[in-house]
């Protein structure tokens, strides 16, 4: 710290009281720094007599809690945000192998209408596109993720993409990770054996509660429940090298059933073999508007989330965490994150697939993408154009909210959306609680909900 430097508190500091103690978690949403401090240090930051304790002041400067008085932190955010948006170190390609699904879930945002399958011959242009994109942008890591519909209904083209990209990545010394999101019903032993050869592989399976609740929400087209077969398949999958994640979708119908689900997962020996992601069923997708009465409001989600985390953590479950260093809360906000459907159409979010007005490009037979005006509308979105975002402490981690939800609500990407993205700072702080013993000892998870008030 320059002795002549004038300092000011960062506009992105948030002091979170820890229960009834004299401690605070001091969180900076721009730098993602998280410090455990007492009330005296909080006052020290606010009052500005920084020269009386140079050592503490330097620590606060290093963590972005204090900054040069001349610094415009909106400009700092803009540089970090744009750098992250156009970072190509890691590229993610989500491939819709089919729109068809073997289930008939009432809240499905894809609407159970389309049935198109990716054919094998169309897999090769997608492979070429992935290779050209990664080579042009010097990507060091490529993530290929199979999605649907239900991708296991049309696995062969996905395996072609896995194999072809793996061969290329090995020659180019590019790190490759593969993934698949499934409802978990079709994991026969043959499918498990085939997928186990493609490592590292991340498998995500949706579960909606204990058997009784799950079976009335996730059932086949014949009305048969799926809980038992999914649990049997998960128990087989965890004995393979693949990483298995259970995606637990929350709404008013199942929120009081989650403890029973966790209890059963523990009883059948899955607690230490899977990780969990909790998410709330979304209300904004047009095809799922009928489900709106069962969806929690954003304020309700922010109060429920810490309690659900606490429930799982106290039982000893591993919970998937966002990375602290990101300046973009969603991979699809980046140029290098895209979704490709069976017709080789490109979308910028899995929630947009199948919606004609959300097609942002298309890949031709040579593996060359043509980007449409909607792509540039999405990519040029700038949260600094939104007055409410410019003055918000959560800007560096919310980034103006989800542009797709903004489109659903306002007919344009170019509007702010203070939606469920407000949960993201809660997740970041909880991540620190998981990895920092000094914080974990003193912090009550439920007090973290004060972060979003």
For each residue, the residues with C-beta under 8 A, 3 or more apart:
1: 5 7 54 57 58 61
2: 5
3:
4:
5: 1 2 68 69
6: 68 69 70
7: 1 48 50 57 61 66 67 68 69
8: 48 66 67 68 69
9: 13 45 46 48 65 66 67
10: 13 28 30 31 64 65 66 67 73
11: 73 393
12: 28 29 30 31 64 73 393 395 396
13: 9 10 26 27 28 45 65 393
14: 26 27 28 29 393 425 451
15: 24 25 26 27 37 42
16: 24 25 26 27 429 447 448 450 451
17: 23 24 447 450
18: 21 23 24 25 36 442 443 444 447
19: 442 443 444 447
20:
21: 18 442
22: 38 39
23: 17 18 36 37 38 39 442
24: 15 16 17 18 36 37 38 39 41 42
25: 15 16 18 34 35 36 37 429 432 439 443 448
26: 13 14 15 16 33 34 35 36 37 41 42 45 65
27: 13 14 15 16 33 34 35 425 428 429 451
28: 10 12 13 14 31 32 33 34 63 64 65
29: 12 14 32 393 394 395 396 397 425
30: 10 12 64 73 76 77 80 396
31: 10 12 28 63 64
32: 28 29 324 325 397 428
33: 26 27 28 63 64 65
34: 25 26 27 28 324 428 429 432 436 439
35: 25 26 27 63 65
36: 18 23 24 25 26 436 438 439 442
37: 15 23 24 25 26 41 42
38: 22 23 24 41 42
39: 22 23 24 42 43
40: 43 44
41: 24 26 37 38 44 45 56
42: 15 24 26 37 38 39 45 46
43: 39 40 46 47
44: 40 41 47 49 50 53 56
45: 9 13 26 41 42 60 65 66
46: 9 42 43
47: 43 44
48: 7 8 9
49: 44 52
50: 7 44 53 57 60 66
51: 54 57
52: 49
53: 44 50 56 57
54: 1 51 57 58
55: 58 59
56: 41 44 53 59 60
57: 1 7 50 51 53 54 60 61 66
58: 1 54 55 61 62
59: 55 56 62 63
60: 45 50 56 57 63 65 66
61: 1 7 57 58 64 65 66 67
62: 58 59
63: 28 31 33 35 59 60
64: 10 12 28 30 31 33 61 67
65: 9 10 13 26 28 33 35 45 60 61
66: 7 8 9 10 45 50 57 60 61
67: 7 8 9 10 61 64 71 73
68: 5 6 7 8 71
69: 5 6 7 8
70: 6
71: 67 68 75 76
72: 75 76
73: 10 11 12 30 67 76 77
74: 77 78 384 390
75: 71 72 78 79
76: 30 71 72 73 79 80
77: 30 73 74 80 81 327 384 395 396
78: 74 75 81 82 384
79: 75 76 82 83
80: 30 76 77 83 84 327 396
81: 77 78 84 85 327 328 383 396 399
82: 78 79 85 86
83: 79 80 86 87 327
84: 80 81 87 326 327 328 334
85: 81 82 328 333 334 335 379
86: 82 83 334 335
87: 83 84 90 334 336
88: 91 134 137 138 139 335 336
89: 139 140 141
90: 87 139 140 141 142 143 336
91: 88 130 133 134 137 139 141 142 143 336 337
92: 142 143 145 331 336 337 338
93: 126 130 142 143 144 145 338 340
94: 145 146 147 338 339 340 350
95: 118 126 144 145 146 147 151 158 161 339 340
96: 99 118 147 148 149 151 339 340 341 342 353
97: 117 118 146 147 148 149 151 153 154 155 157 158 342
98: 115 116 117 118 148 149 150 151 153 154 342
99: 96 110 114 115 116 117 148 149 341 342 353 354
100: 114 115 116 117 148 149 150 153 154
101: 104 108 110 112 148 149 150 153 183
102: 150 153 183 185 186 220 221
103: 108 150 183 185 218 219 220 221 226
104: 101 108 112 219 220 221 223
105: 108 217 218 219
106: 217 290 291
107: 217 249 251 281 288 291 294
108: 101 103 104 105 111 112 287 288
109: 282 285 287 288 351
110: 99 101 113 114 149 287 353 354
111: 108 114 287 288 354
112: 101 104 108
113: 110 287 354
114: 99 100 110 111 354
115: 98 99 100
116: 98 99 100 341 342 343
117: 97 98 99 100 153 154 157 342
118: 95 96 97 98 122 123 126 154 157 158 341 342
119: 122 123 157 342
120: 123 124 156 157 160
121: 124
122: 118 119 125 126 157 342 343 344
123: 118 119 120 126 127 157 158 160 161 164
124: 120 121 127 128 160 164 367
125: 122 128 129 344 363 364 365 366 367
126: 93 95 118 122 123 129 130 161 340 344 363 367
127: 123 124 130 131 160 161 164 165 168 367
128: 124 125 131 132 366 367
129: 125 126 132 133 340 363 367 368 369
130: 91 93 126 127 133 134 142 144 161 165
131: 127 128 134 135 165 168 367
132: 128 129 135 136 367 368
133: 91 129 130 136 137 139 336 369
134: 88 91 130 131 137 138 139 142 172 174
135: 131 132 138 139 172
136: 132 133
137: 88 91 133 134 336
138: 88 134 135
139: 88 89 90 91 133 134 135 142 174 336
140: 89 90 174 175
141: 89 90 91 174 175 176 177
142: 90 91 92 93 130 134 139 165 169 174 175 176 177
143: 90 91 92 93 176 177 178 179
144: 93 95 130 161 162 165 176 177 178 179
145: 92 93 94 95 178 179 180 181 202
146: 94 95 97 151 155 158 161 178 179 180 181
147: 94 95 96 97 151 180 181 339 350
148: 96 97 98 99 100 101 151 153 181 182
149: 96 97 98 99 100 101 110 153 154
150: 98 100 101 102 103 153 182 183 185 186
151: 95 96 97 98 146 147 148 154 155 158 180 181 182
152: 155 180 182 185 186 187 191
153: 97 98 100 101 102 117 148 149 150 186
154: 97 98 100 117 118 149 151 157 158
155: 97 146 151 152 158 159 191 194
156: 120 159 160
157: 97 117 118 119 120 122 123 154 160 161
158: 95 97 118 123 146 151 154 155 161 162 180
159: 155 156 162 163 194 198
160: 120 123 124 127 156 157 163 164
161: 95 123 126 127 130 144 146 157 158 164 165
162: 144 158 159 165 166 178 198
163: 159 160 166 167
164: 123 124 127 160 161 167 168
165: 127 130 131 142 144 161 162 168 169 176
166: 162 163 169 170 176 198
167: 163 164 170 171
168: 127 131 164 165 171 172 174
169: 142 165 166 172 173 174 175 176
170: 166 167 173
171: 167 168
172: 134 135 168 169
173: 169 170
174: 134 139 140 141 142 168 169
175: 140 141 142 169
176: 141 142 143 144 165 166 169
177: 141 142 143 144 200 201 202
178: 143 144 145 146 162 198 199 200 201 202
179: 143 144 145 146 201 202 203 204
180: 145 146 147 151 152 158 195 201 202 203 204
181: 145 146 147 148 151 204 205 206 247
182: 148 150 151 152 185 186 187 203 204 205 206
183: 101 102 103 150 186 205 206 218 226 230
184: 187 205 206 207 226 229 230 233 234
185: 102 103 150 152 182 220 226 229 230 233
186: 102 150 152 153 182 183 191
187: 152 182 184 191 192 233 236 237
188: 191 192
189: 192 193 236
190: 193 194
191: 152 155 186 187 188 194 195
192: 187 188 189 195 196 233 236 237 240
193: 189 190 196 197
194: 155 159 190 191 197 198
195: 180 191 192 198 201 203 240 242
196: 192 193 199 201 240 241 242
197: 193 194
198: 159 162 166 178 194 195 201
199: 178 196 241 242
200: 177 178 241 242 243
201: 177 178 179 180 195 196 198 241 242 243
202: 145 177 178 179 180 242 243 245
203: 179 180 182 195 237 242 243 244 245
204: 179 180 181 182 245 246 247 277
205: 181 182 183 184 230 233 234 237 244 245 246 247
206: 181 182 183 184 218 246 247 248 249
207: 184 214 227 230 246 247 248 261
208: 213 214 217 218 248 249 254
209: 212 213 214 217 248 254 257 258 260 261
210: 213 214 227 257 260 261 264
211: 214 215 225 227 228 264
212: 209 215 216 257
213: 208 209 210 216 217 253 254 257 261
214: 207 208 209 210 211 217 218 225 226 227 230 254 261
215: 211 212 218 219 225 226 227
216: 212 213 219 225
217: 105 106 107 208 209 213 214 253 254
218: 103 105 183 206 208 214 215 225 226 227
219: 103 104 105 215 216 223 224 225 226
220: 102 103 104 185 223 224 226
221: 102 103 104
222:
223: 104 219 220
224: 219 220
225: 211 214 215 216 218 219 228
226: 103 183 184 185 214 215 218 219 220 229 230
227: 207 210 211 214 215 218 230 231
228: 211 225 231 232
229: 184 185 226 232 233
230: 183 184 185 205 207 214 226 227 233 234
231: 227 228 234 235 264 268
232: 228 229 235 236
233: 184 185 187 192 205 229 230 236 237
234: 184 205 230 231 237 238 244 246 270 274
235: 231 232 238 239 268 269 270
236: 187 189 192 232 233 239 240
237: 187 192 203 205 233 234 240 242 244
238: 234 235 244 270 273 274
239: 235 236
240: 192 195 196 236 237
241: 196 199 200 201
242: 195 196 199 200 201 202 203 237
243: 200 201 202 203 275
244: 203 205 234 237 238 273 274 275
245: 202 203 204 205 274 275 276 277 320
246: 204 205 206 207 234 265 274 275 276 277
247: 181 204 205 206 207 277 279
248: 206 207 208 209 258 261 276 277 278 279
249: 107 206 208 254 279 280 281
250: 254 255 258 278 279 280 281 296 304 308
251: 107 254 255 280 281 291 294 295 296
252: 255 293 294 295 296
253: 213 217 294
254: 208 209 213 214 217 249 250 251 257 258
255: 250 251 252 258 296 304 308
256: 259
257: 209 210 212 213 254 260 261
258: 209 248 250 254 255 261 262 308 311
259: 256 262 263 311
260: 209 210 257 263 264
261: 207 209 210 213 214 248 257 258 264 265
262: 258 259 265 266 311 312 315 317
263: 259 260 266 267 315
264: 210 211 231 260 261 267 268
265: 246 261 262 268 270 271 274 317
266: 262 263 269 270 271 315 316
267: 263 264
268: 231 235 264 265
269: 235 266 272 273
270: 234 235 238 265 266 273 274
271: 265 266 274 315 316 317
272: 269 316 318
273: 238 244 269 270
274: 234 238 244 245 246 265 270 271 318
275: 243 244 245 246 317 318 319 320
276: 245 246 248 312 317 318 319 320
277: 204 245 246 247 248 319 320
278: 248 250 305 308 309 312 319
279: 247 248 249 250
280: 249 250 251 295 296 301 420
281: 107 249 250 251 288 291 294 295
282: 109 285 288 295 351 405 420
283: 288 289 291 292 295
284: 404 405 408 409 419
285: 109 282 288 289 351 408
286: 289 355 408
287: 108 109 110 111 113
288: 107 108 109 111 281 282 283 285 291 292
289: 283 285 286 292
290: 106
291: 106 107 251 281 283 288 294 295
292: 283 288 289 295
293: 252
294: 107 251 252 253 281 291
295: 251 252 280 281 282 283 291 292
296: 250 251 252 255 280 300 301 304
297: 300 301
298: 301 302 418 419 420 422
299: 302 303
300: 296 297 303 304
301: 280 296 297 298 304 305 420 423
302: 298 299 305 422 423 426 449 452
303: 299 300 306 307 449
304: 250 255 296 300 301 307 308
305: 278 301 302 308 309 423 426 427 449
306: 303 309 310 426 430 445 446 447 448 449
307: 303 304 310 311 445 446
308: 250 255 258 278 304 305 311 312
309: 278 305 306 312 313 319 430 445
310: 306 307 313 314 445 446
311: 258 259 262 307 308 314 315
312: 262 276 278 308 309 315 317 319
313: 309 310 316 317 319 434 445
314: 310 311
315: 262 263 266 271 311 312
316: 266 271 272 313
317: 262 265 271 275 276 312 313
318: 272 274 275 276
319: 275 276 277 278 309 312 313 430 434
320: 245 275 276 277
321: 427 430 431 434
322: 326 329 424 427 428 431
323: 326 431
324: 32 34 428 431 432
325: 32
326: 84 322 323 329 397
327: 77 80 81 83 84 396 399
328: 81 84 85 331 333 334 399
329: 322 326 333 397 398 399 421 424
330: 333 337 399 402
331: 92 328 334 336 337
332: 337 338 339 348 349 350
333: 85 328 329 330 337 399 403
334: 84 85 86 87 328 331 337
335: 85 86 88 379
336: 87 88 90 91 92 133 137 139 331
337: 91 92 330 331 332 333 334 348
338: 92 93 94 332 346 347 348 360
339: 94 95 96 147 332 346 347 348 349 350 352 353
340: 93 94 95 96 126 129 344 345 346 347 363
341: 96 99 116 118 344 345 347 353 354
342: 96 97 98 99 116 117 118 119 122
343: 116 122 362
344: 122 125 126 340 341 362 363 364
345: 340 341 359 361 362
346: 338 339 340 359 360 361 362 363 369 371 375
347: 338 339 340 341 350 352 353 355 358 359 360
348: 332 337 338 339 352 358 360 375 378 403 404
349: 332 339 352 353 358 402 404
350: 94 147 332 339 347 353
351: 109 282 285 404
352: 339 347 348 349 355 358 404
353: 96 99 110 339 341 347 349 350 358
354: 99 110 111 113 114 341
355: 286 347 352 358 359
356: 359
357: 374
358: 347 348 349 352 353 355 374 404 407
359: 345 346 347 355 356 362 372 374
360: 338 346 347 348 371 372 374 375 378
361: 345 346 369 370 371 372 375
362: 343 344 345 346 359 369 370 372
363: 125 126 129 340 344 346 367 368 369
364: 125 344 367 368 369 370
365: 125
366: 125 128
367: 124 125 126 127 128 129 131 132 363 364
368: 129 132 363 364
369: 129 133 346 361 362 363 364
370: 361 362 364
371: 346 360 361 375 376
372: 359 360 361 362 375
373: 376 377
374: 357 358 359 360 377 378
375: 346 348 360 361 371 372 378 379
376: 371 373 379 380
377: 373 374 380 381 413 414
378: 348 360 374 375 381 403 413
379: 85 335 375 376
380: 376 377
381: 377 378 400 403 413 414
382: 385 400
383: 81 386 389 395 398 399 400 416
384: 74 77 78 389 390
385: 382 414
386: 383 389 390 400 415 416
387: 390 391
388: 391 392 416 418
389: 383 384 386 392 395 398 400 416
390: 74 384 386 387 395
391: 387 388
392: 388 389 395 398
393: 11 12 13 14 29
394: 29 397 398 422 424 425 452
395: 12 29 77 383 389 390 392 398 399 400
396: 12 29 30 77 80 81 327 399
397: 29 32 326 329 394 421 424 425 428
398: 329 383 389 392 394 395 401 418 421 422 424 425
399: 81 327 328 329 330 333 383 395 396 421
400: 381 382 383 386 389 395 403 406 416 417
401: 398 405 406 416 417 418 419 421
402: 330 349 405 406 417 419 420 421
403: 333 348 378 381 400 406 407 413 417
404: 284 348 349 351 352 358 407 408 413
405: 282 284 401 402 408 409 417 419
406: 400 401 402 403 409 410 412 413 414 415 416 417
407: 358 403 404 410 411 412 413
408: 284 285 286 404 405
409: 284 405 406 415 417
410: 406 407 415
411: 407
412: 406 407 415
413: 377 378 381 403 404 406 407
414: 377 381 385 406
415: 386 406 409 410 412
416: 383 386 388 389 400 401 406
417: 400 401 402 403 405 406 409 421
418: 298 388 398 401 421 422
419: 284 298 401 402 405 422
420: 280 282 298 301 402 423
421: 329 397 398 399 401 402 417 418 424
422: 298 302 394 398 418 419 425 426 452
423: 301 302 305 420 426 427 452
424: 322 329 394 397 398 421 427 428
425: 14 27 29 394 397 398 422 428 429 451 452
426: 302 305 306 422 423 429 430 448 449 451 452
427: 305 321 322 423 424 430 431
428: 27 32 34 322 324 397 424 425 431 432
429: 16 25 27 34 425 426 432 433 448 451
430: 306 309 319 321 426 427 433 434 445 448
431: 321 322 323 324 427 428 434 435
432: 25 34 324 428 429 435 436 439
433: 429 430 436 439 440 443 445 448
434: 313 319 321 430 431 440
435: 431 432
436: 34 36 432 433 439 440
437: 440 441
438: 36 441 442
439: 25 34 36 432 433 436 442 443
440: 433 434 436 437 443
441: 437 438
442: 18 19 21 23 36 438 439
443: 18 19 25 433 439 440 447 448
444: 18 19 447 448
445: 306 307 309 310 313 430 433 448
446: 306 307 310 449
447: 16 17 18 19 306 443 444 450
448: 16 25 306 426 429 430 433 443 444 445 451
449: 302 303 305 306 426 446 452 453
450: 16 17 447 453
451: 14 16 27 425 426 429 448
452: 302 394 422 423 425 426 449
453: 449 450
